[in-house]
Amino acid sequence: MEHIGAYEAKTHLPKLLANVLNGKQMIITKHGNPVAILSPFADKKKYASDTTIMKLKEFRKNKRLNGLNLKSMIQEGRD
């Protein structure tokens, strides 16, 4: 795995990200000491917004406030 200094990483970030998109991994160092690993994101599906929205809609199904007034609950929390 390639080592790259933090200053160089900051200066050339777009180029580094392009390399990461192609599967390359790098260790970012500060004063010669490893501080981070720059690598491709492994679980894109876990953070997909459309999946998250679908899960939230599924969670909301058949859930009711049973007479509670959301507006008054918010106001109560502010007092």
Chimera marker file (.cmm) of the C-alpha trace (Angstrom):
<marker_set name="trace">
<marker id="1" x="0.000" y="0.000" z="0.000" r="1" g="1" b="0" radius="0.5"/>
<marker id="2" x="1.325" y="3.413" z="-0.962" r="1" g="1" b="0" radius="0.5"/>
<marker id="3" x="2.131" y="5.996" z="1.733" r="1" g="1" b="0" radius="0.5"/>
<marker id="4" x="1.333" y="9.661" z="1.117" r="1" g="1" b="0" radius="0.5"/>
<marker id="5" x="1.887" y="12.681" z="3.358" r="1" g="1" b="0" radius="0.5"/>
<marker id="6" x="-1.101" y="14.627" z="4.676" r="1" g="1" b="0" radius="0.5"/>
<marker id="7" x="-0.039" y="17.848" z="2.904" r="1" g="1" b="0" radius="0.5"/>
<marker id="8" x="0.354" y="16.057" z="-0.422" r="1" g="1" b="0" radius="0.5"/>
<marker id="9" x="-2.978" y="14.274" z="0.109" r="1" g="1" b="0" radius="0.5"/>
<marker id="10" x="-4.701" y="17.612" z="0.708" r="1" g="1" b="0" radius="0.5"/>
<marker id="11" x="-3.062" y="19.170" z="-2.329" r="1" g="1" b="0" radius="0.5"/>
<marker id="12" x="-3.857" y="16.285" z="-4.682" r="1" g="1" b="0" radius="0.5"/>
<marker id="13" x="-7.157" y="15.037" z="-3.248" r="1" g="1" b="0" radius="0.5"/>
<marker id="14" x="-9.096" y="14.908" z="-6.560" r="1" g="1" b="0" radius="0.5"/>
<marker id="15" x="-6.353" y="12.760" z="-8.113" r="1" g="1" b="0" radius="0.5"/>
<marker id="16" x="-6.254" y="10.492" z="-5.055" r="1" g="1" b="0" radius="0.5"/>
<marker id="17" x="-10.040" y="10.051" z="-5.122" r="1" g="1" b="0" radius="0.5"/>
<marker id="18" x="-9.854" y="9.070" z="-8.782" r="1" g="1" b="0" radius="0.5"/>
<marker id="19" x="-7.286" y="6.408" z="-7.839" r="1" g="1" b="0" radius="0.5"/>
<marker id="20" x="-9.518" y="5.183" z="-5.017" r="1" g="1" b="0" radius="0.5"/>
<marker id="21" x="-12.439" y="4.846" z="-7.438" r="1" g="1" b="0" radius="0.5"/>
<marker id="22" x="-10.192" y="2.484" z="-9.394" r="1" g="1" b="0" radius="0.5"/>
<marker id="23" x="-9.663" y="0.324" z="-6.295" r="1" g="1" b="0" radius="0.5"/>
<marker id="24" x="-6.353" y="1.696" z="-5.029" r="1" g="1" b="0" radius="0.5"/>
<marker id="25" x="-5.701" y="2.099" z="-1.290" r="1" g="1" b="0" radius="0.5"/>
<marker id="26" x="-3.309" y="4.558" z="0.355" r="1" g="1" b="0" radius="0.5"/>
<marker id="27" x="-2.033" y="5.233" z="3.851" r="1" g="1" b="0" radius="0.5"/>
<marker id="28" x="-1.994" y="8.918" z="4.776" r="1" g="1" b="0" radius="0.5"/>
<marker id="29" x="0.861" y="9.877" z="7.077" r="1" g="1" b="0" radius="0.5"/>
<marker id="30" x="1.658" y="12.906" z="9.202" r="1" g="1" b="0" radius="0.5"/>
<marker id="31" x="5.330" y="13.424" z="9.963" r="1" g="1" b="0" radius="0.5"/>
<marker id="32" x="5.946" y="9.873" z="8.751" r="1" g="1" b="0" radius="0.5"/>
<marker id="33" x="3.381" y="8.302" z="11.106" r="1" g="1" b="0" radius="0.5"/>
<marker id="34" x="0.320" y="6.557" z="9.626" r="1" g="1" b="0" radius="0.5"/>
<marker id="35" x="-2.909" y="8.344" z="10.571" r="1" g="1" b="0" radius="0.5"/>
<marker id="36" x="-5.542" y="7.171" z="8.072" r="1" g="1" b="0" radius="0.5"/>
<marker id="37" x="-6.293" y="4.766" z="5.269" r="1" g="1" b="0" radius="0.5"/>
<marker id="38" x="-7.886" y="6.063" z="2.081" r="1" g="1" b="0" radius="0.5"/>
<marker id="39" x="-9.741" y="3.171" z="0.477" r="1" g="1" b="0" radius="0.5"/>
<marker id="40" x="-12.821" y="2.480" z="-1.650" r="1" g="1" b="0" radius="0.5"/>
<marker id="41" x="-16.132" y="2.604" z="0.201" r="1" g="1" b="0" radius="0.5"/>
<marker id="42" x="-17.215" y="-0.989" z="0.726" r="1" g="1" b="0" radius="0.5"/>
<marker id="43" x="-20.916" y="-0.837" z="1.614" r="1" g="1" b="0" radius="0.5"/>
<marker id="44" x="-22.574" y="1.712" z="-0.684" r="1" g="1" b="0" radius="0.5"/>
<marker id="45" x="-25.956" y="-0.019" z="-0.450" r="1" g="1" b="0" radius="0.5"/>
<marker id="46" x="-26.106" y="0.445" z="3.328" r="1" g="1" b="0" radius="0.5"/>
<marker id="47" x="-26.133" y="4.222" z="2.927" r="1" g="1" b="0" radius="0.5"/>
<marker id="48" x="-28.237" y="4.550" z="-0.222" r="1" g="1" b="0" radius="0.5"/>
<marker id="49" x="-30.828" y="7.274" z="0.358" r="1" g="1" b="0" radius="0.5"/>
<marker id="50" x="-33.613" y="5.554" z="-1.570" r="1" g="1" b="0" radius="0.5"/>
<marker id="51" x="-33.222" y="2.443" z="0.595" r="1" g="1" b="0" radius="0.5"/>
<marker id="52" x="-33.273" y="4.542" z="3.762" r="1" g="1" b="0" radius="0.5"/>
<marker id="53" x="-36.416" y="6.385" z="2.675" r="1" g="1" b="0" radius="0.5"/>
<marker id="54" x="-38.136" y="3.092" z="1.845" r="1" g="1" b="0" radius="0.5"/>
<marker id="55" x="-37.237" y="1.701" z="5.293" r="1" g="1" b="0" radius="0.5"/>
<marker id="56" x="-38.580" y="4.831" z="7.010" r="1" g="1" b="0" radius="0.5"/>
<marker id="57" x="-41.871" y="4.613" z="5.104" r="1" g="1" b="0" radius="0.5"/>
<marker id="58" x="-42.184" y="0.943" z="6.028" r="1" g="1" b="0" radius="0.5"/>
<marker id="59" x="-41.505" y="1.779" z="9.691" r="1" g="1" b="0" radius="0.5"/>
<marker id="60" x="-44.231" y="4.469" z="9.695" r="1" g="1" b="0" radius="0.5"/>
<marker id="61" x="-46.936" y="2.144" z="8.389" r="1" g="1" b="0" radius="0.5"/>
<marker id="62" x="-49.728" y="1.499" z="10.893" r="1" g="1" b="0" radius="0.5"/>
<marker id="63" x="-48.190" y="3.817" z="13.503" r="1" g="1" b="0" radius="0.5"/>
<marker id="64" x="-50.610" y="6.398" z="14.875" r="1" g="1" b="0" radius="0.5"/>
<marker id="65" x="-50.462" y="9.053" z="17.582" r="1" g="1" b="0" radius="0.5"/>
<marker id="66" x="-53.782" y="7.848" z="19.041" r="1" g="1" b="0" radius="0.5"/>
<marker id="67" x="-55.157" y="11.304" z="19.790" r="1" g="1" b="0" radius="0.5"/>
<marker id="68" x="-51.861" y="12.917" z="20.760" r="1" g="1" b="0" radius="0.5"/>
<marker id="69" x="-51.239" y="16.278" z="19.174" r="1" g="1" b="0" radius="0.5"/>
<marker id="70" x="-47.725" y="16.436" z="17.724" r="1" g="1" b="0" radius="0.5"/>
<marker id="71" x="-47.683" y="20.231" z="17.736" r="1" g="1" b="0" radius="0.5"/>
<marker id="72" x="-48.504" y="20.410" z="21.448" r="1" g="1" b="0" radius="0.5"/>
<marker id="73" x="-45.904" y="17.723" z="22.240" r="1" g="1" b="0" radius="0.5"/>
<marker id="74" x="-43.232" y="19.779" z="20.463" r="1" g="1" b="0" radius="0.5"/>
<marker id="75" x="-44.303" y="22.917" z="22.354" r="1" g="1" b="0" radius="0.5"/>
<marker id="76" x="-44.269" y="21.005" z="25.647" r="1" g="1" b="0" radius="0.5"/>
<marker id="77" x="-40.725" y="19.923" z="24.982" r="1" g="1" b="0" radius="0.5"/>
<marker id="78" x="-39.678" y="23.547" z="24.487" r="1" g="1" b="0" radius="0.5"/>
<marker id="79" x="-41.074" y="24.753" z="27.806" r="1" g="1" b="0" radius="0.5"/>
<link id1="1" id2="2" r="1" g="1" b="0" radius="0.2"/>
<link id1="2" id2="3" r="1" g="1" b="0" radius="0.2"/>
<link id1="3" id2="4" r="1" g="1" b="0" radius="0.2"/>
<link id1="4" id2="5" r="1" g="1" b="0" radius="0.2"/>
<link id1="5" id2="6" r="1" g="1" b="0" radius="0.2"/>
<link id1="6" id2="7" r="1" g="1" b="0" radius="0.2"/>
<link id1="7" id2="8" r="1" g="1" b="0" radius="0.2"/>
<link id1="8" id2="9" r="1" g="1" b="0" radius="0.2"/>
<link id1="9" id2="10" r="1" g="1" b="0" radius="0.2"/>
<link id1="10" id2="11" r="1" g="1" b="0" radius="0.2"/>
<link id1="11" id2="12" r="1" g="1" b="0" radius="0.2"/>
<link id1="12" id2="13" r="1" g="1" b="0" radius="0.2"/>
<link id1="13" id2="14" r="1" g="1" b="0" radius="0.2"/>
<link id1="14" id2="15" r="1" g="1" b="0" radius="0.2"/>
<link id1="15" id2="16" r="1" g="1" b="0" radius="0.2"/>
<link id1="16" id2="17" r="1" g="1" b="0" radius="0.2"/>
<link id1="17" id2="18" r="1" g="1" b="0" radius="0.2"/>
<link id1="18" id2="19" r="1" g="1" b="0" radius="0.2"/>
<link id1="19" id2="20" r="1" g="1" b="0" radius="0.2"/>
<link id1="20" id2="21" r="1" g="1" b="0" radius="0.2"/>
<link id1="21" id2="22" r="1" g="1" b="0" radius="0.2"/>
<link id1="22" id2="23" r="1" g="1" b="0" radius="0.2"/>
<link id1="23" id2="24" r="1" g="1" b="0" radius="0.2"/>
<link id1="24" id2="25" r="1" g="1" b="0" radius="0.2"/>
<link id1="25" id2="26" r="1" g="1" b="0" radius="0.2"/>
<link id1="26" id2="27" r="1" g="1" b="0" radius="0.2"/>
<link id1="27" id2="28" r="1" g="1" b="0" radius="0.2"/>
<link id1="28" id2="29" r="1" g="1" b="0" radius="0.2"/>
<link id1="29" id2="30" r="1" g="1" b="0" radius="0.2"/>
<link id1="30" id2="31" r="1" g="1" b="0" radius="0.2"/>
<link id1="31" id2="32" r="1" g="1" b="0" radius="0.2"/>
<link id1="32" id2="33" r="1" g="1" b="0" radius="0.2"/>
<link id1="33" id2="34" r="1" g="1" b="0" radius="0.2"/>
<link id1="34" id2="35" r="1" g="1" b="0" radius="0.2"/>
<link id1="35" id2="36" r="1" g="1" b="0" radius="0.2"/>
<link id1="36" id2="37" r="1" g="1" b="0" radius="0.2"/>
<link id1="37" id2="38" r="1" g="1" b="0" radius="0.2"/>
<link id1="38" id2="39" r="1" g="1" b="0" radius="0.2"/>
<link id1="39" id2="40" r="1" g="1" b="0" radius="0.2"/>
<link id1="40" id2="41" r="1" g="1" b="0" radius="0.2"/>
<link id1="41" id2="42" r="1" g="1" b="0" radius="0.2"/>
<link id1="42" id2="43" r="1" g="1" b="0" radius="0.2"/>
<link id1="43" id2="44" r="1" g="1" b="0" radius="0.2"/>
<link id1="44" id2="45" r="1" g="1" b="0" radius="0.2"/>
<link id1="45" id2="46" r="1" g="1" b="0" radius="0.2"/>
<link id1="46" id2="47" r="1" g="1" b="0" radius="0.2"/>
<link id1="47" id2="48" r="1" g="1" b="0" radius="0.2"/>
<link id1="48" id2="49" r="1" g="1" b="0" radius="0.2"/>
<link id1="49" id2="50" r="1" g="1" b="0" radius="0.2"/>
<link id1="50" id2="51" r="1" g="1" b="0" radius="0.2"/>
<link id1="51" id2="52" r="1" g="1" b="0" radius="0.2"/>
<link id1="52" id2="53" r="1" g="1" b="0" radius="0.2"/>
<link id1="53" id2="54" r="1" g="1" b="0" radius="0.2"/>
<link id1="54" id2="55" r="1" g="1" b="0" radius="0.2"/>
<link id1="55" id2="56" r="1" g="1" b="0" radius="0.2"/>
<link id1="56" id2="57" r="1" g="1" b="0" radius="0.2"/>
<link id1="57" id2="58" r="1" g="1" b="0" radius="0.2"/>
<link id1="58" id2="59" r="1" g="1" b="0" radius="0.2"/>
<link id1="59" id2="60" r="1" g="1" b="0" radius="0.2"/>
<link id1="60" id2="61" r="1" g="1" b="0" radius="0.2"/>
<link id1="61" id2="62" r="1" g="1" b="0" radius="0.2"/>
<link id1="62" id2="63" r="1" g="1" b="0" radius="0.2"/>
<link id1="63" id2="64" r="1" g="1" b="0" radius="0.2"/>
<link id1="64" id2="65" r="1" g="1" b="0" radius="0.2"/>
<link id1="65" id2="66" r="1" g="1" b="0" radius="0.2"/>
<link id1="66" id2="67" r="1" g="1" b="0" radius="0.2"/>
<link id1="67" id2="68" r="1" g="1" b="0" radius="0.2"/>
<link id1="68" id2="69" r="1" g="1" b="0" radius="0.2"/>
<link id1="69" id2="70" r="1" g="1" b="0" radius="0.2"/>
<link id1="70" id2="71" r="1" g="1" b="0" radius="0.2"/>
<link id1="71" id2="72" r="1" g="1" b="0" radius="0.2"/>
<link id1="72" id2="73" r="1" g="1" b="0" radius="0.2"/>
<link id1="73" id2="74" r="1" g="1" b="0" radius="0.2"/>
<link id1="74" id2="75" r="1" g="1" b="0" radius="0.2"/>
<link id1="75" id2="76" r="1" g="1" b="0" radius="0.2"/>
<link id1="76" id2="77" r="1" g="1" b="0" radius="0.2"/>
<link id1="77" id2="78" r="1" g="1" b="0" radius="0.2"/>
<link id1="78" id2="79" r="1" g="1" b="0" radius="0.2"/>
</marker_set>
